[in-house]
Amino acid sequence: MKIVKRDGRVIDYDRQKIVIAIQKANKEVEECERATDEEIESILQYIEGKGRQRMLVEDIQDIIEQKLMELDHYVLAKTYIIYRYTRALVRKANTTDESILSLIKNSNKDVMEENSNKNATAAATQRDLIAGEVSKDLTRRILLPEKISKAHDEGAIHFHDADYFLQPIFNCCLINIGDMLDNGTVMNGKLIESPKSFQVACTVMTQIIAAVASSQYGGQSVDIRHLGKYLRKSYEKFKAHIEETCDHQLAPEMVEKLAKERTYYELRSGVQTIQYQINTLMTTNGQSPFVTLFLNLDKDDPYIEENAAIIEEILRQRYEGIKNDQGVYVTPAFPKLVYVLDEHNCLKGGKYDYITKLAVKCSAKRLYPDYISAKKMRENYEGNVFSPMGCRSFLSPWKDENGNYKFEGRFNQGVVSLNLPQIGILTKGDEDAFWKLLDERLDLCYEALMCRHNALKGVKSDVSPVHWQYGAIARLEKGETIDKFLEGGYSTISLGYIGLYEVTKLMTGESHTTEKGKDFALRVMKRLRKATDDWKEQTGIAFGLYGTPAESLCYRFARIDKERFGTIEDVTDKGYYTNSYHVDVREHIDAFSKFEFESQFQSISSGGAISYVEIPNMRNNLEALEDIVRFIYDHIQYAEFNTKSDYCHVCGFDGEIIVNDDFEWECPVCHNKDHNKMNVTRRTCGYLGENFWNLGKTKEIKSRVLHL
């Protein structure tokens, strides 16, 4: 049995600790009031006889008090309660020593592995992690109601980002980058005026990104279309300078040629600035800014040609990659790229199809970009197309006082996620019990989400001037509260969910890809959506249903439930739960069918939804990948590829690892031949279903269509 401590740590059950605690209480009472060894043993056997794989330490202590009173040891029970209270006071005085010291010693694996974007051994990062441990401790003990902390520890819900809850900051946002560039901003008390050129605009944008990231804990997104006007400014400046320098003696076509050459050089340098600044800047969170670039060609944009050139250059440079410390080109984690498919670039003969073809090449090699279908998004969001926030959550449509939709300059207040499979485990297939417990858990989620909302009420703009005073979100006066942005639908707050596949399997015995399973899964999703809609109606706060891309949470919930309920086939035995509404990775389903199936859940999960497919290395068969992109445009709002690419662990090379004349895998950069020190992908003919390896003596790599 595992015991969950008050600070969330999990330790092995030790019956001797219970014996010692009762014996200490025994010494404080008269001999006639003491519990005998046999009675202590009976209490131990009762606890152990429950057969639980996981128990909260508070539950064990409650049992001890109850059993002592059943044995008529009322004085002893009172003494034990006083002892327990005294110990609680000691814990309240200091509960973070062990977790913080383990961080310094690099032995706190849970915290160190929680965020793969952070180097947990670096001093700058450790400062943030240490502060996070203090915040989590105070959040659990003082800031949250006890029942919410207990529900989090038991894995019923997950209160996201407790390591930042102590401070009055929010989750993620869409930076109002257009306002900040056009009207200027202030950083570190210094005025930054509107840029006069593309290169300067790119530099200012990255400085804004770093400043914003340092004062919030989630991702951020910027719409690249706001840079188009600055590229035109550079072109016009170069053209005027050339004409003036040559005393207007050059032919117009030569002036045009020279101005475009200078402009392209600045375009390339500006995009390089964005890529390298984002990947070399370090925020106060101890990581590169968690930023997404939104690549959308709006047909009504007066700078659409400039923005087409900018997007093309961003994709070209991402395709090339960034050199690591070994001088090898690798894929940077940031910025994330989200590319919008519309009528003019959906690979059906549109004017900008050439950019989409480059995007597909980039996806095949570098994983990014993700894809949004403007067609499907307009169906789901009242005709609007806008960026997800850095954490992939979406805002709900909101209109200003003039009736105009606004998305940039808005934000998310926070997230609480629900463990759906645990409800299915507890109710054992009884639908009436399931819906009753689901409603109880939703009430708990609502209370937890309101804790997030209430923590932001009354916060003054001074806590983060770049957000609240200088344009990233608003331009409030110093000392003004942010309250008006918390209600009326301006910002969102998110209910996440994990494990729709598993809960459907528990309740129906079938996957949610079957008709019976799908019917139940859709009813669950609609119940979750109704809850968020009802909360919005009651409070005026824009609650959203959010398909959280929280991979680590999928493992946390599954681990807790396995320890508590044991191994359950196709549920806890896998070691993970399936993310949100996704089809389980072990199901035999092709890319097209997966997207088609999951699209029906995206329209319900309007607070955030992304679907992805695992595909093999497609660098030599881009036509198949282009087919999927066409399919995305017509069938699903938001999708990405998890393209498996080769990777050499010796030098960091992530191109295509070759097979030499001796039929050995060999890195073309460092010539590493050790198969244990490289990842080699499956090569297929373009078939997008399940592929499999045969690395026996024949060293074949097979697909269901061809043996290659």
Secondary structure, 3 states (H helix, E strand, C coil): CEEECCCCCEEECCHHHHHHHHHHHHCCCCHHHCCCHHHHHHHHHHHHHCCCCEEEHHHHHHHHHHHHHHCCCHHHHHHHHHHHHHHHHHHHHCCCHHHHHHHHCCCCHHHHCCCCCCCCCCHHHHHHHHHHHHHHHHHHHHHCCHHHHHHHHCCCEEECCHHHCCCCCCCCEECCHHHHHHHCEEECCEEECCCCCHHHHHHHHHHHHHHHHCCCCCCEEEEHHHHHHHHHHHHHHHHHHHHHHCCCCCCHHHHHHHHHHHHHHHHHHHHHHHHHHHHHCCCCCCCCCCEEEEECCCCCCCCHHHHHHHHHHHHHHHHHCEECCCCCEECCCCCEEEEEECCCCCCCCCCCHHHHHHHHHHHHHHCCCEEEEHHHHHHHCCCCCCCCCCCCCCCCCCECCCCCECCCCEEEEEEEEEEHHHHHHHHCCCHHHHHHHHHHHHHHHHHHHHHHHHHHCCCEHHHCHHHHCCCCCCCCCCCCECHHHCCCCCCEEEEEEECHHHHHHHHHCCCCCCHHHHHHHHHHHHHHHHHHHHHHHHHCCEEEEECCCCHHHHHHHHHHHHHHHCCCCCCCCCCCCCECCCCCCCCCCCHHHHHHHHHHHHCCCCCCCCEEEEECECCCCHHHHHHHHHHHHHHCCEEEEEECCCEECCCCCCCCCEECCCCCEECCCCCCCCHHHEECCCECCCCCCCCEEECCCCCEEECCCCEC
